Amino acid sequence: MKTVNHKCPNCNANLKYNPKNKNWKCEYCGGAFTLKDLKKNKENYDKAEALKKKSENVEMDEYFCQDCGAKIIASKNTSATFCVYCKNTAILKNRLTDEFSPSKIIPFTKTKEDAIEAFKKVGKNKILMPKEFTLPKNIEELTGIYIPFWLYTGKIKSKIVGKGNKVRTWSTSDYIYTETDVYSIERNGEFKFNNIPVDGSVRFNDAIMNSIEPFDYKELSDFDASYLSGFLAEKYDVEANEAKKISIDRAMETCYNDLCNTVNFSSFVPEDKSSEVIEEKINYVLLPVWMVNIKYNEKLYTFAMNGQTGKMIGDIPYSKKKAFLLWVIIFIISFVSLAIITYFI
């Protein structure tokens, strides 16, 4: 089976993308190349051009996990062959067909070293953190992976109708008066939305992906397989129509909230609302994420870092053994201190 290779023009060794320098570095001869340099090499140029043609297939390696069923798509130069979700090493090769070829990509700007440093800071000064979260072998398994996303852009007309109350209160020496005026209210608006993101993988926890947002979509580049060198990439399993519905629902809710916020009354009760999509488009893109799963007490804890901005999120459990030991130490110190104080009194 043919694969997409990225070879050094000097020594023909495999190249890996360097997020920090935004180029491709050869670990053997020390050469460094830009995307333009790579395209000057006939073989890489032909393959990069082929990826842009929707009438042709994009050939990649597909890793199929027999344990959790995750499908991870990677280029030929991907070094990590374990399942990023459950760490099973079952592998299956297959083609990445044209429908799964993204239109845009945000390349990694944060290196693995950046991700490791951020991960260490998450656990800094957390004395009850289990030792599993400090083991070098776990930290080193931080993996760069391109996550599939759908970006929705659209224009929506919205209308909301309801009843608004204006309340006026005044008093005399004998009475307190309250006057309530009821109004019929209608609000209309046209809203433009750019790049509403929807996670295109059911394997990824949506809460995690929402937490590491936002991405700077100004940095979107035309998709080129060269950016995948040294990283994993997952293909989408959330269809475009499903992602579009999620995006439109989110957009419409924002429209209604914004229209309600224009009502300057004591209270407002919506009675009817409607929206119409008048323009829309949806793009399939890949976004960079550093991720590691650490197993503790038969549960996987996920840590993820935005590969563009460096924002890190993750949930660290506490070690019951360490908590008990800390309690014992505090108890002993308190008991001894009390005994000394009592003795001198």
C-alpha positions as CSV (number, residue, x, y, z in Angstrom):
1,M,0.0,0.0,0.0
2,K,1.3,3.5,-0.9
3,T,1.7,5.9,1.9
4,V,2.3,9.7,2.1
5,N,6.0,10.1,2.9
6,H,7.9,13.3,3.7
7,K,11.5,12.8,2.9
8,C,14.5,15.1,3.4
9,P,15.6,16.5,0.1
10,N,19.2,16.2,1.3
11,C,19.5,12.7,2.7
12,N,16.0,11.1,2.1
13,A,15.4,10.5,5.8
14,N,11.9,11.0,7.3
15,L,11.1,14.5,8.3
16,K,9.1,15.7,11.3
17,Y,7.3,19.0,11.6
18,N,8.8,21.3,14.3
19,P,6.0,23.4,15.8
20,K,8.3,25.8,17.5
21,N,10.2,26.8,14.4
22,K,7.3,26.2,12.0
23,N,9.4,24.1,9.7
24,W,10.4,20.5,9.0
25,K,13.6,19.3,10.7
26,C,15.8,16.4,9.6
27,E,17.2,14.6,12.7
28,Y,19.9,13.0,10.6
29,C,21.6,15.7,8.5
30,G,20.3,18.7,10.4
31,G,18.5,20.2,7.4
32,A,15.5,22.5,8.0
33,F,12.8,23.1,5.3
34,T,9.8,25.2,4.9
35,L,6.6,24.0,3.2
36,K,7.8,25.8,0.0
37,D,11.1,23.9,0.2
38,L,9.3,20.6,0.4
39,K,7.1,21.3,-2.6
40,K,10.2,21.9,-4.7
41,N,11.0,18.3,-4.2
42,K,9.1,16.6,-7.0
43,E,7.8,13.6,-5.1
44,N,6.5,15.7,-2.2
45,Y,5.1,18.2,-4.6
46,D,3.2,15.6,-6.5
47,K,1.7,14.1,-3.4
48,A,0.8,17.5,-1.9
49,E,-1.0,18.4,-5.1
50,A,-2.8,15.1,-5.2
51,L,-4.2,15.7,-1.7
52,K,-5.8,18.9,-3.0
53,K,-7.8,17.1,-5.7
54,K,-11.1,15.9,-4.4
55,S,-11.4,13.4,-7.2
56,E,-8.5,11.4,-5.8
57,N,-8.0,9.4,-2.6
58,V,-5.7,10.4,0.2
59,E,-3.7,7.4,1.4
60,M,-2.9,7.2,5.0
61,D,-2.4,4.6,7.8
62,E,-5.4,3.8,10.0
63,Y,-5.0,2.4,13.4
64,F,-8.0,0.4,14.6
65,C,-8.1,-0.3,18.3
66,Q,-9.6,-3.7,19.1
67,D,-10.2,-2.8,22.7
68,C,-12.2,0.5,22.5
69,G,-12.8,0.7,18.7
70,A,-11.2,4.1,18.3
71,K,-10.0,5.0,14.8
72,I,-6.9,7.1,14.6
73,I,-5.5,8.2,11.2
74,A,-1.8,9.0,11.0
75,S,0.8,9.7,8.4
76,K,3.6,7.3,7.6
77,N,6.0,9.2,9.9
78,T,3.8,8.9,13.0
79,S,6.0,7.4,15.7
80,A,3.4,6.7,18.4
81,T,1.4,3.5,17.5
82,F,-0.6,3.1,20.6
83,C,-4.3,4.0,21.0
84,V,-4.4,7.5,22.5
85,Y,-7.6,6.5,24.3
86,C,-7.0,3.1,25.9
87,K,-3.3,2.5,25.0
88,N,-4.1,-0.7,23.1
89,T,-1.6,-1.4,20.2
90,A,-3.8,-3.1,17.7
91,I,-3.2,-1.6,14.2
92,L,-5.0,-1.8,10.9
93,K,-4.0,-0.1,7.7
94,N,-6.5,1.5,5.4
95,R,-7.1,4.4,3.2
96,L,-8.2,7.8,4.2
97,T,-10.7,8.5,1.4
98,D,-11.3,11.9,-0.1
99,E,-14.4,12.7,1.9
100,F,-12.2,12.7,5.0
101,S,-9.7,15.2,3.6
102,P,-9.9,18.4,5.6
103,S,-10.0,21.8,3.9
104,K,-8.0,23.6,6.6
105,I,-5.7,22.9,9.5
106,I,-4.2,24.9,12.4
107,P,-0.6,23.6,12.8
108,F,0.9,22.9,16.2
109,T,2.7,25.8,17.7
110,K,3.4,24.2,21.0
111,T,6.0,21.5,21.2
112,K,5.9,18.3,23.3
113,E,8.4,20.0,25.7
114,D,5.9,22.8,26.1
115,A,3.1,20.3,26.8
116,I,5.2,18.4,29.4
117,E,6.1,21.6,31.2
118,A,2.4,22.6,31.3
119,F,1.5,19.2,32.6
120,K,4.0,19.5,35.4
121,K,2.6,22.9,36.4
122,V,-0.9,21.4,36.7
123,G,0.4,19.1,39.5
124,K,2.7,21.6,41.1
125,N,2.3,21.9,44.9
126,K,-0.5,19.2,44.9
127,I,0.9,16.9,47.6
128,L,-2.0,14.5,47.5
129,M,-1.5,13.8,43.8
130,P,-1.1,10.1,43.1
131,K,2.5,9.1,42.1
132,E,1.1,7.8,38.7
133,F,0.8,11.4,37.6
134,T,4.5,12.1,38.2
135,L,6.0,9.0,36.6
136,P,8.2,9.9,33.6
137,K,6.9,7.1,31.5
138,N,3.3,8.6,31.8
139,I,4.4,12.1,31.2
140,E,6.4,11.1,28.1
141,E,3.3,9.6,26.6
142,L,1.9,13.0,25.9
143,T,0.8,12.7,22.3
144,G,0.1,15.4,19.7
145,I,-3.1,14.6,17.8
146,Y,-5.1,16.6,15.3
147,I,-8.8,16.5,16.3
148,P,-11.5,16.8,13.5
149,F,-13.8,19.8,13.8
150,W,-16.6,21.2,11.8
151,L,-16.6,25.0,11.6
152,Y,-20.0,26.5,10.9
153,T,-20.4,30.0,9.4
154,G,-23.9,31.4,8.8
155,K,-26.3,34.3,8.9
156,I,-29.6,34.0,10.8
157,K,-32.7,36.1,11.0
158,S,-34.5,35.8,14.4
159,K,-37.7,37.1,15.8
160,I,-39.0,37.0,19.4
161,V,-42.5,38.1,20.6
162,G,-43.7,38.4,24.2
163,K,-45.1,40.5,27.0
164,G,-43.2,43.1,28.9
165,N,-44.1,44.7,32.2
166,K,-43.1,48.1,33.4
167,V,-43.7,48.6,37.1
168,R,-43.8,52.0,38.9
169,T,-44.1,52.4,42.7
170,W,-44.8,55.4,44.8
171,S,-46.1,56.2,48.2
172,T,-48.0,58.8,50.2
173,S,-48.3,59.2,54.0
174,D,-51.1,56.6,54.1
175,Y,-50.6,54.2,51.1
176,I,-48.0,52.6,48.8
177,Y,-49.1,52.5,45.2
178,T,-47.9,50.1,42.4
179,E,-48.7,50.6,38.7
180,T,-48.0,47.9,36.2
181,D,-48.2,48.6,32.5
182,V,-48.2,45.6,30.1
183,Y,-46.8,45.9,26.6
184,S,-46.7,43.6,23.6
185,I,-43.1,43.4,22.5
186,E,-41.5,42.3,19.3
187,R,-37.8,42.1,18.5
188,N,-36.2,41.3,15.1
189,G,-32.5,40.9,14.3
190,E,-30.0,39.6,11.8
191,F,-27.0,37.8,13.1
192,K,-23.7,36.7,11.5
193,F,-21.7,33.8,13.0
194,N,-18.2,32.9,12.1
195,N,-16.6,29.5,12.8
196,I,-18.8,28.0,15.4
197,P,-16.8,24.8,16.3
198,V,-18.3,21.4,16.7
199,D,-16.1,18.4,17.8
200,G,-16.2,15.9,14.9
201,S,-15.2,12.9,17.0
202,V,-17.5,11.0,19.3
203,R,-14.5,9.6,21.0
204,F,-13.5,12.9,22.4
205,N,-15.1,14.3,25.5
206,D,-17.0,17.4,24.4
207,A,-16.5,19.1,27.8
208,I,-12.7,18.7,27.4
209,M,-12.7,20.2,23.9
210,N,-14.9,23.1,25.0
211,S,-12.5,23.7,27.9
212,I,-9.4,24.1,25.8
213,E,-11.1,26.6,23.4
214,P,-10.8,29.1,21.9
215,F,-8.6,28.5,18.9
216,D,-7.4,31.5,16.8
217,Y,-9.0,30.7,13.5
218,K,-7.0,33.4,11.8
219,E,-4.2,30.9,11.8
220,L,-6.1,28.4,9.7
221,S,-3.9,27.1,6.8
222,D,-4.8,25.1,3.7
223,F,-4.6,21.5,4.6
224,D,-1.3,19.8,3.7
225,A,-0.4,16.3,4.8
226,S,3.1,17.5,5.6
227,Y,1.7,19.1,8.8
228,L,0.8,15.6,10.1
229,S,4.4,14.4,10.2
230,G,5.2,13.2,13.7
231,F,1.5,13.5,14.9
232,L,-1.6,11.5,15.0
233,A,-4.8,12.6,13.3
234,E,-8.3,11.3,13.8
235,K,-11.0,11.3,11.1
236,Y,-14.4,12.5,11.9
237,D,-17.3,10.2,12.8
238,V,-19.8,13.1,13.4
239,E,-21.5,13.8,10.0
240,A,-21.6,17.3,8.6
241,N,-25.5,17.5,8.9
242,E,-25.4,16.5,12.5
243,A,-22.7,19.1,13.2
244,K,-24.6,21.7,11.3
245,K,-27.7,21.1,13.5
246,I,-25.7,21.5,16.7
247,S,-24.2,24.7,15.4
248,I,-27.5,26.2,14.3
249,D,-29.1,25.3,17.6
250,R,-26.2,27.1,19.5
251,A,-26.4,30.1,17.1
252,M,-30.2,30.4,17.5
253,E,-30.0,30.3,21.3
254,T,-27.5,33.1,21.1
255,C,-29.8,35.1,18.8
256,Y,-32.8,34.7,21.2
257,N,-30.7,35.7,24.2
258,D,-29.3,38.8,22.5
259,L,-32.8,39.9,21.4
260,C,-34.1,39.4,24.9
261,N,-31.3,41.6,26.3
262,T,-32.5,44.5,24.2
263,V,-35.8,44.6,26.1
264,N,-35.5,47.2,28.8
265,F,-38.5,46.4,30.9
266,S,-39.0,45.3,34.5
267,S,-39.8,41.8,33.3
268,F,-40.2,40.1,29.9
269,V,-41.9,36.8,29.2
270,P,-41.3,35.4,25.7
271,E,-44.3,33.9,24.0
272,D,-43.1,33.0,20.6
273,K,-39.8,32.9,18.7
274,S,-38.6,32.0,15.2
275,S,-35.4,31.9,13.2
276,E,-34.5,31.5,9.6
277,V,-31.0,30.6,8.2
278,I,-30.3,32.7,5.2
279,E,-26.7,31.9,4.5
280,E,-24.5,29.1,5.7
281,K,-21.4,27.0,5.0
282,I,-19.5,24.4,7.0
283,N,-15.8,23.5,6.8
284,Y,-14.0,20.3,7.9
285,V,-10.8,21.2,9.7
286,L,-8.1,19.7,12.0
287,L,-7.2,21.4,15.2
288,P,-4.0,20.6,17.3
289,V,-4.2,19.1,20.8
290,W,-1.6,17.5,23.1
291,M,-3.2,14.8,25.2
292,V,-2.3,12.1,27.7
293,N,-4.5,9.5,29.5
294,I,-3.3,8.3,32.9
295,K,-4.9,5.3,34.5
296,Y,-5.5,5.4,38.3
297,N,-7.7,3.0,40.2
298,E,-8.9,1.5,37.0
299,K,-10.1,4.9,35.7
300,L,-8.5,6.9,32.9
301,Y,-7.9,10.6,33.6
302,T,-7.5,12.8,30.5
303,F,-5.3,15.8,30.3
304,A,-5.4,18.0,27.1
305,M,-3.5,21.1,26.0
306,N,-4.5,23.4,23.2
307,G,-1.6,22.8,20.7
308,Q,-1.9,26.4,19.5
309,T,-2.5,28.5,22.6
310,G,-1.0,26.2,25.3
311,K,-4.2,26.2,27.5
312,M,-4.1,23.1,29.6
313,I,-7.0,21.3,31.4
314,G,-7.3,18.1,33.4
315,D,-8.7,16.6,36.6
316,I,-6.2,15.2,39.1
317,P,-7.6,12.8,41.7
318,Y,-6.2,12.7,45.2
319,S,-4.4,9.6,46.7
320,K,-6.3,8.2,49.6
321,K,-3.0,6.7,50.9
322,K,-1.3,10.1,50.8
323,A,-4.3,11.7,52.4
324,F,-4.3,9.1,55.2
325,L,-0.6,9.6,55.7
326,L,-0.9,13.3,55.8
327,W,-3.7,13.0,58.4
328,V,-1.5,10.8,60.6
329,I,1.4,13.3,60.4
330,I,-0.9,16.2,61.3
331,F,-2.4,14.2,64.1
332,I,1.0,13.3,65.5
333,I,2.3,16.9,65.2
334,S,-0.8,18.2,66.9
335,F,-0.7,15.6,69.7
336,V,3.0,16.3,70.4
337,S,2.5,20.0,70.3
338,L,-0.4,19.8,72.7
339,A,1.6,17.5,75.0
340,I,4.5,20.0,75.1
341,I,2.2,22.9,75.8
342,T,0.4,21.0,78.5
343,Y,3.7,20.0,80.1
344,F,5.0,23.5,80.4
345,I,1.7,24.9,81.7
